[in-house]
Amino acid sequence: MTEIFSPRPGVRIAYRRSAGAAAALPGAIFLGGFRSDMTGTKATYLEECCKRRGQGFVRFDYTGHGQSSGKFEEACVGQWLRDSLDVFDSLTTGPQIVVGSSLGGWLALLLALRRPERTAGLVLLAPAPDFTDDIYGGFGEKDRHTLEQDGVVYLPSAYGDPYPLTRRLFDDAKQFLLLKKEIPVACPVRIIHGRQDADVPWRKSEKIRERLAAEDVKITWVPDGDHRLSRAQDLRLIDETVKELASMP
């Protein structure tokens, strides 16, 4: 059942939460992708798997996404990180495995830096830290002029309508960039990335591994996997990875 909580004035976050029956297992929290919502295949599949082994699970919609309040065009990385921290602090207890997909992988790393004592591990699915820098770096003079003049440009998407990308999104994201220096995350990190990913190049995960301070970092390449990683075999791999981290002492 979808529930709503209001962590800040004027903000309503939609979420679903399953209590964990196995007290020895860390919980799991799912951070979705850019313009995705908590009804996605990976989030719902992982919830069912966690339920079966008695592992607590939380999925939610960022502001401007799904059933939560706000307009997508008015949101930014800092706001989505605040949403993630509010959910983590208010709706979970004890150690947590943070599963982040694409944008959610960026937010998972940022969350782990801010809540290291409760982050038992990270599972990053085609993670996209600093994607705003990547996109802006690919803009031509026309796109940059449009962004400066109109405050928004529209990026074609293979998944539906073009994405509105605002000047606020790019400006806000600058304070959350991670890949220009060491990332002082110490917990175990597992990265799953498809070699056929057309949205986030697989080499991005290599760079993340190079930057991470953590000693226990492993990448699993999916040779024929795309960005969604939502096929049956991809879903089983994601669950097995979460289960492996959950069983670690």
C-alpha positions as a LaTeX table, in Angstrom:
\begin{tabular}{lrrr}
\hline
Residue & $x$ (\AA) & $y$ (\AA) & $z$ (\AA) \\
\hline
Met1 & 0.00 & 0.00 & 0.00 \\
Thr2 & 1.34 & 3.42 & $-0.99$ \\
Glu3 & 1.71 & 5.87 & 1.87 \\
Ile4 & 2.60 & 9.56 & 2.07 \\
Phe5 & 4.77 & 11.45 & 4.50 \\
Ser6 & 5.71 & 15.14 & 4.67 \\
Pro7 & 9.30 & 15.62 & 5.78 \\
Arg8 & 9.29 & 19.34 & 4.99 \\
Pro9 & 6.59 & 21.99 & 4.58 \\
Gly10 & 4.88 & 21.63 & 1.22 \\
Val11 & 6.65 & 18.35 & 0.38 \\
Arg12 & 4.78 & 15.05 & 0.11 \\
Ile13 & 6.78 & 11.89 & $-0.53$ \\
Ala14 & 5.00 & 8.76 & $-1.74$ \\
Tyr15 & 6.52 & 5.49 & $-0.55$ \\
Arg16 & 5.97 & 1.80 & 0.06 \\
Arg17 & 7.59 & 0.01 & 2.96 \\
Ser18 & 7.84 & $-3.65$ & 3.97 \\
Ala19 & 8.89 & $-4.50$ & 7.49 \\
Gly20 & 11.70 & $-7.00$ & 7.91 \\
Ala21 & 10.96 & $-10.17$ & 9.86 \\
Ala22 & 14.62 & $-11.26$ & 10.00 \\
Ala23 & 16.22 & $-8.90$ & 12.51 \\
Ala24 & 19.74 & $-10.05$ & 11.62 \\
Leu25 & 19.44 & $-8.81$ & 8.02 \\
Pro26 & 20.09 & $-5.20$ & 7.03 \\
Gly27 & 17.22 & $-3.46$ & 5.31 \\
Ala28 & 17.28 & $-2.35$ & 1.68 \\
Ile29 & 16.24 & 0.98 & 0.18 \\
Phe30 & 15.81 & 1.54 & $-3.55$ \\
Leu31 & 16.74 & 4.85 & $-5.24$ \\
Gly32 & 15.30 & 5.05 & $-8.72$ \\
Gly33 & 16.51 & 6.66 & $-11.91$ \\
Phe34 & 15.99 & 9.99 & $-13.65$ \\
Arg35 & 12.25 & 10.41 & $-14.34$ \\
Ser36 & 11.57 & 6.88 & $-13.09$ \\
Asp37 & 9.19 & 6.06 & $-10.26$ \\
Met38 & 8.85 & 3.42 & $-7.56$ \\
Thr39 & 6.55 & 1.23 & $-9.66$ \\
Gly40 & 9.44 & 0.20 & $-11.93$ \\
Thr41 & 10.33 & $-3.43$ & $-12.55$ \\
Lys42 & 13.58 & $-3.45$ & $-10.56$ \\
Ala43 & 12.05 & $-1.83$ & $-7.47$ \\
Thr44 & 8.98 & $-4.07$ & $-7.35$ \\
Tyr45 & 10.93 & $-7.26$ & $-8.09$ \\
Leu46 & 13.50 & $-6.53$ & $-5.41$ \\
Glu47 & 10.77 & $-5.76$ & $-2.90$ \\
Glu48 & 9.22 & $-9.20$ & $-3.40$ \\
Cys49 & 12.60 & $-10.89$ & $-3.05$ \\
Cys50 & 13.35 & $-9.01$ & 0.17 \\
Lys51 & 9.94 & $-9.90$ & 1.58 \\
Arg52 & 10.56 & $-13.59$ & 0.99 \\
Arg53 & 13.77 & $-13.58$ & 3.03 \\
Gly54 & 12.41 & $-11.30$ & 5.74 \\
Gln55 & 14.46 & $-8.29$ & 4.72 \\
Gly56 & 12.99 & $-4.83$ & 5.22 \\
Phe57 & 12.53 & $-2.80$ & 2.04 \\
Val58 & 11.60 & 0.78 & 1.12 \\
Arg59 & 10.94 & 2.30 & $-2.29$ \\
Phe60 & 9.72 & 5.84 & $-2.94$ \\
Asp61 & 9.24 & 8.62 & $-5.47$ \\
Tyr62 & 11.50 & 11.68 & $-5.48$ \\
Thr63 & 9.76 & 15.05 & $-5.61$ \\
Gly64 & 8.65 & 15.75 & $-9.17$ \\
His65 & 8.38 & 12.00 & $-9.81$ \\
Gly66 & 5.50 & 9.52 & $-9.63$ \\
Gln67 & 3.01 & 10.19 & $-6.84$ \\
Ser68 & 5.15 & 12.63 & $-4.86$ \\
Ser69 & 4.56 & 16.37 & $-4.86$ \\
Gly70 & 6.33 & 18.92 & $-7.02$ \\
Lys71 & 7.08 & 19.46 & $-10.68$ \\
Phe72 & 9.98 & 17.65 & $-12.30$ \\
Glu73 & 11.15 & 20.85 & $-14.01$ \\
Glu74 & 11.54 & 22.59 & $-10.64$ \\
Ala75 & 13.59 & 19.84 & $-8.96$ \\
Cys76 & 17.33 & 19.21 & $-8.88$ \\
Val77 & 19.98 & 16.83 & $-7.54$ \\
Gly78 & 20.16 & 18.56 & $-4.16$ \\
Gln79 & 16.40 & 18.23 & $-3.70$ \\
Trp80 & 16.42 & 14.54 & $-4.69$ \\
Leu81 & 19.27 & 13.92 & $-2.26$ \\
Arg82 & 17.27 & 15.64 & 0.47 \\
Asp83 & 14.31 & 13.39 & $-0.34$ \\
Ser84 & 16.55 & 10.32 & $-0.14$ \\
Leu85 & 18.01 & 11.37 & 3.21 \\
Asp86 & 14.55 & 12.14 & 4.61 \\
Val87 & 13.30 & 8.69 & 3.61 \\
Phe88 & 16.47 & 7.02 & 4.92 \\
Asp89 & 16.30 & 8.85 & 8.25 \\
Ser90 & 12.54 & 8.64 & 8.82 \\
Leu91 & 11.46 & 5.35 & 7.27 \\
Thr92 & 14.39 & 3.00 & 7.91 \\
Thr93 & 16.22 & 1.86 & 11.01 \\
Gly94 & 19.55 & 0.14 & 11.50 \\
Pro95 & 22.00 & $-0.77$ & 8.74 \\
Gln96 & 20.79 & $-0.50$ & 5.16 \\
Ile97 & 21.88 & $-1.71$ & 1.74 \\
Val98 & 21.30 & 1.19 & $-0.64$ \\
Val99 & 20.41 & 0.14 & $-4.17$ \\
Gly100 & 20.70 & 2.96 & $-6.69$ \\
Ser101 & 19.81 & 2.86 & $-10.39$ \\
Ser102 & 21.36 & 5.41 & $-12.79$ \\
Leu103 & 20.67 & 8.80 & $-11.12$ \\
Gly104 & 19.93 & 6.72 & $-8.02$ \\
Gly105 & 23.50 & 5.43 & $-8.14$ \\
Trp106 & 24.78 & 9.00 & $-7.85$ \\
Leu107 & 22.40 & 9.68 & $-4.97$ \\
Ala108 & 23.37 & 6.39 & $-3.27$ \\
Leu109 & 27.02 & 7.45 & $-3.22$ \\
Leu110 & 26.10 & 10.88 & $-1.86$ \\
Leu111 & 23.87 & 9.29 & 0.79 \\
Ala112 & 26.62 & 6.88 & 1.87 \\
Leu113 & 28.97 & 9.82 & 2.36 \\
Arg114 & 26.44 & 11.48 & 4.66 \\
Arg115 & 25.25 & 8.38 & 6.55 \\
Pro116 & 28.32 & 6.11 & 6.66 \\
Glu117 & 27.45 & 4.58 & 10.03 \\
Arg118 & 24.21 & 3.10 & 8.70 \\
Thr119 & 25.22 & 2.21 & 5.14 \\
Ala120 & 25.98 & $-1.53$ & 5.13 \\
Gly121 & 26.69 & $-1.62$ & 1.41 \\
Leu122 & 25.90 & $-0.12$ & $-1.99$ \\
Val123 & 24.52 & $-1.84$ & $-5.08$ \\
Leu124 & 24.91 & 0.54 & $-8.03$ \\
Leu125 & 23.04 & $-0.28$ & $-11.24$ \\
Ala126 & 24.44 & 1.52 & $-14.30$ \\
Pro127 & 25.36 & 4.37 & $-11.93$ \\
Ala128 & 25.42 & 7.89 & $-13.35$ \\
Pro129 & 27.28 & 10.25 & $-11.00$ \\
Asp130 & 28.08 & 13.62 & $-12.59$ \\
Phe131 & 25.78 & 12.92 & $-15.54$ \\
Thr132 & 24.89 & 16.62 & $-15.70$ \\
Asp133 & 28.54 & 17.42 & $-16.48$ \\
Asp134 & 28.56 & 14.74 & $-19.16$ \\
Ile135 & 25.45 & 16.13 & $-20.80$ \\
Tyr136 & 26.57 & 19.75 & $-20.63$ \\
Gly137 & 29.96 & 18.81 & $-22.05$ \\
Gly138 & 28.20 & 17.35 & $-25.07$ \\
Phe139 & 26.16 & 20.47 & $-25.79$ \\
Gly140 & 26.94 & 22.56 & $-28.82$ \\
Glu141 & 26.83 & 26.35 & $-28.88$ \\
Lys142 & 23.14 & 26.35 & $-29.80$ \\
Asp143 & 22.08 & 24.21 & $-26.80$ \\
Arg144 & 24.18 & 26.28 & $-24.40$ \\
His145 & 22.67 & 29.48 & $-25.76$ \\
Thr146 & 19.15 & 28.06 & $-25.43$ \\
Leu147 & 19.84 & 26.97 & $-21.84$ \\
Glu148 & 21.17 & 30.40 & $-20.93$ \\
Gln149 & 18.38 & 32.30 & $-22.67$ \\
Asp150 & 15.35 & 30.10 & $-21.92$ \\
Gly151 & 16.54 & 28.35 & $-18.76$ \\
Val152 & 15.73 & 24.93 & $-20.22$ \\
Val153 & 16.69 & 22.59 & $-23.04$ \\
Tyr154 & 14.97 & 19.38 & $-24.08$ \\
Leu155 & 16.97 & 16.17 & $-24.40$ \\
Pro156 & 15.56 & 13.45 & $-26.71$ \\
Ser157 & 14.73 & 10.23 & $-24.88$ \\
Ala158 & 14.35 & 6.65 & $-26.06$ \\
Tyr159 & 11.80 & 6.10 & $-23.28$ \\
Gly160 & 9.17 & 8.71 & $-24.17$ \\
Asp161 & 8.87 & 12.49 & $-24.29$ \\
Pro162 & 12.06 & 14.60 & $-24.33$ \\
Tyr163 & 13.57 & 15.39 & $-20.92$ \\
Pro164 & 13.44 & 19.02 & $-19.80$ \\
Leu165 & 16.86 & 19.95 & $-18.42$ \\
Thr166 & 16.96 & 23.26 & $-16.58$ \\
Arg167 & 19.75 & 25.69 & $-15.84$ \\
Arg168 & 18.94 & 25.18 & $-12.18$ \\
Leu169 & 19.59 & 21.43 & $-12.54$ \\
Phe170 & 23.04 & 22.02 & $-14.01$ \\
Asp171 & 23.99 & 24.78 & $-11.57$ \\
Asp172 & 22.82 & 22.88 & $-8.49$ \\
Ala173 & 24.57 & 19.66 & $-9.54$ \\
Lys174 & 28.01 & 21.32 & $-9.49$ \\
Gln175 & 28.18 & 21.05 & $-5.69$ \\
Phe176 & 27.55 & 17.27 & $-5.82$ \\
Leu177 & 30.10 & 16.20 & $-8.44$ \\
Leu178 & 32.09 & 13.15 & $-7.34$ \\
Leu179 & 34.42 & 11.94 & $-10.07$ \\
Lys180 & 37.05 & 14.67 & $-10.00$ \\
Lys181 & 38.57 & 13.36 & $-6.75$ \\
Glu182 & 38.58 & 10.38 & $-4.39$ \\
Ile183 & 35.16 & 9.24 & $-3.18$ \\
Pro184 & 35.65 & 8.46 & 0.55 \\
Val185 & 33.00 & 5.74 & 0.75 \\
Ala186 & 34.28 & 2.85 & 2.88 \\
Cys187 & 31.46 & 0.28 & 2.78 \\
Pro188 & 31.35 & $-2.67$ & 0.32 \\
Val189 & 30.26 & $-1.58$ & $-3.15$ \\
Arg190 & 28.84 & $-3.75$ & $-5.93$ \\
Ile191 & 28.36 & $-2.30$ & $-9.41$ \\
Ile192 & 26.31 & $-3.93$ & $-12.18$ \\
His193 & 26.58 & $-2.40$ & $-15.64$ \\
Gly194 & 25.51 & $-3.52$ & $-19.10$ \\
Arg195 & 28.13 & $-3.38$ & $-21.83$ \\
Gln196 & 25.40 & $-2.37$ & $-24.31$ \\
Asp197 & 24.24 & 0.60 & $-22.19$ \\
Ala198 & 23.47 & 3.44 & $-24.61$ \\
Asp199 & 22.67 & 5.97 & $-21.86$ \\
Val200 & 25.52 & 5.62 & $-19.35$ \\
Pro201 & 28.73 & 4.28 & $-20.90$ \\
Trp202 & 30.12 & 1.27 & $-19.04$ \\
Arg203 & 33.46 & 3.06 & $-18.66$ \\
Lys204 & 31.74 & 5.33 & $-16.14$ \\
Ser205 & 31.72 & 2.39 & $-13.71$ \\
Glu206 & 35.44 & 1.87 & $-14.25$ \\
Lys207 & 36.02 & 5.48 & $-13.26$ \\
Ile208 & 33.85 & 5.09 & $-10.16$ \\
Arg209 & 35.90 & 2.07 & $-9.10$ \\
Glu210 & 39.12 & 4.07 & $-9.57$ \\
Arg211 & 37.81 & 6.91 & $-7.41$ \\
Leu212 & 36.31 & 4.87 & $-4.57$ \\
Ala213 & 38.31 & 4.66 & $-1.34$ \\
Ala214 & 36.55 & 1.41 & $-0.39$ \\
Glu215 & 38.67 & $-1.73$ & $-0.54$ \\
Asp216 & 35.77 & $-4.08$ & $-1.30$ \\
Val217 & 34.55 & $-2.95$ & $-4.73$ \\
Lys218 & 33.41 & $-5.36$ & $-7.46$ \\
Ile219 & 31.96 & $-4.75$ & $-10.90$ \\
Thr220 & 29.77 & $-7.31$ & $-12.66$ \\
Trp221 & 29.58 & $-6.69$ & $-16.39$ \\
Val222 & 26.49 & $-7.82$ & $-18.27$ \\
Pro223 & 27.80 & $-8.38$ & $-21.82$ \\
Asp224 & 24.42 & $-8.00$ & $-23.55$ \\
Gly225 & 22.79 & $-5.77$ & $-20.92$ \\
Asp226 & 21.28 & $-2.37$ & $-21.71$ \\
His227 & 20.64 & 0.56 & $-19.39$ \\
Arg228 & 17.42 & $-0.76$ & $-17.94$ \\
Leu229 & 18.81 & $-4.05$ & $-16.60$ \\
Ser230 & 15.23 & $-5.28$ & $-16.27$ \\
Arg231 & 15.29 & $-8.66$ & $-18.00$ \\
Ala232 & 14.64 & $-11.73$ & $-15.87$ \\
Gln233 & 18.33 & $-12.64$ & $-15.74$ \\
Asp234 & 19.28 & $-9.05$ & $-14.83$ \\
Leu235 & 16.75 & $-9.00$ & $-12.01$ \\
Arg236 & 18.03 & $-12.27$ & $-10.60$ \\
Leu237 & 21.58 & $-10.90$ & $-10.68$ \\
Ile238 & 20.52 & $-7.77$ & $-8.81$ \\
Asp239 & 18.76 & $-9.80$ & $-6.13$ \\
Glu240 & 21.69 & $-12.19$ & $-5.73$ \\
Thr241 & 23.97 & $-9.19$ & $-5.27$ \\
Val242 & 21.75 & $-7.66$ & $-2.59$ \\
Lys243 & 21.50 & $-11.06$ & $-0.88$ \\
Glu244 & 25.29 & $-11.44$ & $-0.92$ \\
Leu245 & 25.80 & $-8.08$ & 0.78 \\
Ala246 & 23.04 & $-8.81$ & 3.28 \\
Ser247 & 24.81 & $-11.99$ & 4.37 \\
Met248 & 28.16 & $-10.32$ & 4.99 \\
Pro249 & 29.24 & $-10.01$ & 8.66 \\
\hline
\end{tabular}
